[in-house]
Amino acid sequence: MLAFIGAMELEVQEFLKRMQHVEKHVISNIDFYTGELANKPCLLMRSGIAKVSAAISTTIMFEHFDIDGVVNIGTAGGLDEREEVLDVVVSTRVAHHDIDVPDWEVGFDQERNSFKADEKMINALRNVTEGNDRVWFGDIVTGDCFIYRDDQIARIKKDYATALCAEMEGAAIAQVCRHYACPFVIIRSLSDITHKEGNEMTFDEYAEKASSRSAIWCEKFIQVYEK
């Protein structure tokens, strides 16, 4: 079955509103919910915030449930000046932007800390979002920090120039998926735009709406996705 992973309680609750026949399971203090979305079996997990929590919880998920696809959901901060709050970004690639090791390559073209999303999942999302110009397909970056300062944005743009948004779990989840040979995709709705003034306040204001927007597209996605 497909697994949907959100970091925050808010992101999970917005998704839960759309599930049916829900059963809650708590394993190692992690909340898992099994049930149906659009009459298809699925699992929902609250991973916790940032990369370590995401990696731990995703590993535990694979060890306890039969998962054949992963969708990371929730909010993100936009990095492209063309974007608007509540736009949706679908990953084609995701990378850790905060790894800094001498002699390691950076950017999306290396494979050490960059991960390609599944083409079938991407194509299914292209089909359900066709004609919607507020849905973006492209690269995403992950790091253990909220992006709002000019120096942070400049560093990301230098090494990961094509990144459309930044968040705090996606690459860690993708790395665990690679280990378990499981396809993944990331669907994030923008709660703030990093280069715009006052984006910390924008996050607080729009996080719930952005979480709902992400969940809506997941419901459309699961109806058309075929493994």
C-alpha positions in Angstrom: 0.0 0.0 0.0 1.0 3.6 -0.4 2.4 5.5 2.7 1.9 9.2 3.2 4.3 10.9 5.5 3.8 14.3 7.2 6.1 15.9 9.7 3.7 18.0 11.8 0.5 17.1 13.6 -1.3 19.8 11.6 -0.2 18.2 8.3 -1.4 14.8 9.5 -4.7 16.0 10.7 -5.6 17.7 7.4 -4.9 14.4 5.7 -6.9 12.4 8.3 -10.0 14.4 7.5 -10.0 12.7 4.1 -9.4 9.1 5.2 -12.0 6.4 5.9 -12.0 3.3 8.2 -9.0 4.7 10.2 -7.1 2.6 12.8 -4.4 4.2 14.8 -1.2 2.3 15.7 1.6 3.5 18.0 5.0 1.9 17.5 8.1 3.3 19.3 6.1 6.5 20.1 5.4 7.1 16.4 1.8 7.5 15.2 0.7 5.4 12.3 -2.8 5.4 10.8 -4.1 2.7 8.4 -7.3 3.1 6.4 -8.5 4.2 3.0 -8.2 7.3 0.9 -10.6 7.5 -2.0 -11.5 3.9 -1.3 -7.9 2.7 -1.7 -5.8 1.3 1.2 -3.1 3.6 2.6 -1.0 4.4 5.6 -0.5 7.8 7.1 2.5 8.5 9.4 3.5 11.5 11.5 7.3 11.4 11.2 8.2 14.3 13.5 10.1 17.4 12.4 13.6 17.4 10.7 15.8 14.8 9.1 16.7 12.5 12.0 13.1 12.1 13.1 12.0 11.5 9.5 14.7 8.9 8.9 14.0 7.0 12.2 10.2 6.9 11.7 10.4 6.0 8.0 12.8 3.1 8.8 10.4 1.8 11.5 7.5 2.1 9.1 9.3 -0.1 6.5 10.1 -2.7 9.2 6.4 -3.0 10.4 4.2 -2.4 7.3 4.1 -3.6 3.7 4.8 -0.4 1.8 5.3 -0.2 -1.9 5.3 3.6 -2.4 5.9 6.7 -0.3 4.5 10.2 -0.7 6.0 12.9 1.6 3.4 15.6 2.2 3.1 18.9 3.9 4.4 22.4 3.7 7.6 24.1 2.4 9.1 27.5 1.8 9.2 28.6 -1.8 12.6 29.6 -3.4 11.5 30.9 -6.8 10.3 34.5 -7.1 7.5 33.4 -9.5 5.9 31.3 -6.8 3.0 32.3 -4.6 1.8 31.1 -1.2 -0.3 27.9 -1.5 1.3 26.9 -4.8 2.2 23.2 -4.8 5.6 21.7 -5.7 6.1 18.1 -6.8 9.6 16.7 -6.6 11.6 15.4 -9.6 14.7 15.3 -7.4 15.5 16.1 -3.8 18.9 16.8 -2.1 20.3 17.6 1.3 21.4 21.2 1.1 23.2 21.3 4.4 25.8 18.7 3.9 29.3 20.3 3.8 32.1 17.8 3.4 35.4 18.5 1.7 35.7 16.9 -1.8 32.0 16.0 -1.9 30.2 17.2 -4.9 27.1 19.4 -4.5 24.1 19.9 -6.7 21.4 17.7 -8.0 23.5 15.8 -10.5 25.5 13.8 -8.0 24.0 10.7 -6.3 25.5 10.7 -2.9 23.0 13.0 -1.3 20.6 13.6 -4.2 17.6 11.4 -4.9 15.3 11.0 -8.0 11.6 10.7 -7.4 9.7 7.9 -9.1 8.7 8.6 -12.7 5.3 6.8 -12.5 4.3 8.8 -9.5 5.4 12.1 -11.1 3.5 11.2 -14.3 0.3 10.4 -12.3 0.6 13.8 -10.6 1.2 15.5 -14.0 -2.1 14.0 -15.2 -4.2 15.1 -12.2 -2.7 18.6 -12.1 -2.8 19.2 -15.9 -3.8 22.8 -16.7 -3.2 24.0 -13.2 -0.5 26.7 -13.4 -0.1 26.9 -9.6 1.5 23.4 -9.5 5.3 23.2 -10.1 7.4 20.2 -10.9 11.1 20.3 -10.1 13.9 20.1 -7.6 13.5 20.3 -3.8 16.1 20.8 -1.0 16.1 19.5 2.5 17.9 20.8 5.6 17.7 21.0 9.4 16.8 24.7 9.4 14.0 27.1 8.6 15.0 29.1 5.6 14.4 32.9 5.9 17.8 34.7 5.9 19.4 36.1 2.8 22.7 34.2 3.4 20.8 30.9 3.6 19.0 31.5 0.4 22.2 32.6 -1.4 24.0 29.5 -0.3 21.2 27.2 -1.5 20.9 29.1 -4.8 24.7 28.8 -5.3 24.8 25.0 -5.0 21.2 24.1 -5.9 20.2 26.8 -8.3 17.2 24.9 -9.7 15.5 24.3 -6.3 11.9 25.3 -6.1 11.4 25.0 -2.4 13.1 24.0 0.9 11.8 21.8 3.7 13.1 19.7 6.5 12.4 16.0 5.9 12.1 15.0 2.2 15.7 14.0 1.4 16.0 12.0 4.6 12.8 10.1 3.7 14.1 9.6 0.1 17.4 8.3 1.4 15.6 5.6 3.5 13.4 4.8 0.5 16.5 4.3 -1.6 17.8 1.8 1.0 14.5 -0.2 0.9 14.2 0.1 -2.9 10.9 1.8 -2.6 9.6 4.5 -5.0 8.8 8.0 -3.6 7.6 11.4 -4.5 7.2 14.6 -2.5 4.1 16.9 -2.6 4.5 20.1 -0.7 2.3 23.2 -0.6 4.0 26.5 0.0 3.2 28.1 3.3 5.7 30.9 2.8 8.1 32.3 0.2 11.6 32.5 1.6 12.8 35.7 -0.2 9.7 37.7 0.8 9.6 39.9 3.8 7.9 38.5 6.9 7.8 35.0 5.7 8.0 33.6 9.3 4.6 35.3 9.9 3.3 34.0 6.6 4.1 30.4 7.7 2.0 30.7 10.8 -0.9 32.1 8.8 -0.9 29.7 5.9 0.5 26.4 7.3 -3.0 24.9 7.8 -4.3 26.0 4.4 -1.1 24.7 2.7 -1.4 21.3 4.5 -5.0 21.0 3.3 -3.9 21.8 -0.3 -1.2 19.1 -0.2 -3.8 16.6 1.1 -6.3 17.4 -1.6 -3.7 16.7 -4.3 -2.8 13.4 -2.6 -6.4 12.3 -2.8 -6.6 13.1 -6.5 -3.2 11.3 -7.0 -4.2 8.0 -5.3 -7.2 7.7 -7.5 -5.1 7.5 -10.7 -1.8 6.0 -9.6 -1.1 2.5 -10.7 2.1 0.8 -9.4 
